[in-house]
Amino acid sequence: MIVKLLLITIVLMAAITALFAIRILFQKNGKFPNTHIGGNRNMAKRGIYCASTQDKIANKDKRHILKDTLS
C-alpha cells in the first residue's frame, strides 16, 4: 500500500517537473519568473524593498550621518 502511494507520488512529481521544464523551454523568454520583491516595479515605486536592500539603505544613511557628525 505505502509502496504504491510512494510510486504514484514520484510519478506525479516527475510529471509536474517535466511540465514546468517544457513550459520554460518553449516560452519566448524561457526563464523562471522573478518572484523576488526586488524585481517588482510596483513595490519599488511604493518604496518597498527586500530586507537586504533595506539594510543596505539604512547602513548607507548611518555612514552618511556619522561622516557628517565627525566633520
QUIUR-V629469 format. One record per residue. N is the residue number from 1. OMEGA is omega in radians with two decimals (* if undefined). D_CENTER is the distance of its C-alpha to the mean C-alpha in Angstrom with 1 decimal. Layout:
# QUIUR-V629469
N:OMEGA:D_CENTER, N:OMEGA:D_CENTER
This chain:
# QUIUR-V629469
1:-3.12:38.1, 2:3.12:35.0, 3:3.11:35.0, 4:3.11:35.1, 5:3.11:32.1, 6:3.12:30.2, 7:3.12:31.1, 8:3.13:30.0, 9:-3.14:26.6, 10:3.12:26.1, 11:3.12:27.3, 12:3.12:25.0, 13:3.10:21.9, 14:3.13:23.1, 15:3.13:23.7, 16:3.11:20.3, 17:3.13:18.7, 18:3.13:21.3, 19:3.07:20.6, 20:-3.14:16.9, 21:3.13:18.1, 22:3.14:20.9, 23:-3.13:18.7, 24:-3.12:16.6, 25:-3.06:19.9, 26:3.09:21.8, 27:-3.05:19.4, 28:-3.14:20.4, 29:3.01:17.4, 30:3.07:16.5, 31:3.13:12.9, 32:3.10:9.8, 33:3.12:8.4, 34:-3.14:5.7, 35:-3.14:4.3, 36:-3.11:3.1, 37:-3.12:6.8, 38:-3.14:8.1, 39:-3.10:8.0, 40:-3.08:10.0, 41:-3.12:13.6, 42:3.09:15.3, 43:3.13:13.6, 44:3.10:14.6, 45:3.14:18.0, 46:3.14:18.5, 47:3.13:17.7, 48:-3.12:14.7, 49:3.08:12.2, 50:-3.06:9.8, 51:-3.12:12.2, 52:3.09:12.5, 53:3.11:13.4, 54:3.08:15.8, 55:3.12:17.3, 56:3.13:18.0, 57:-3.14:19.6, 58:3.13:21.6, 59:3.10:22.8, 60:3.12:23.8, 61:3.13:25.8, 62:3.13:27.4, 63:3.14:28.6, 64:3.12:29.9, 65:3.13:31.8, 66:3.13:33.1, 67:-3.14:34.3, 68:-3.12:36.2, 69:3.12:37.9, 70:-3.10:39.1, 71:*:40.5
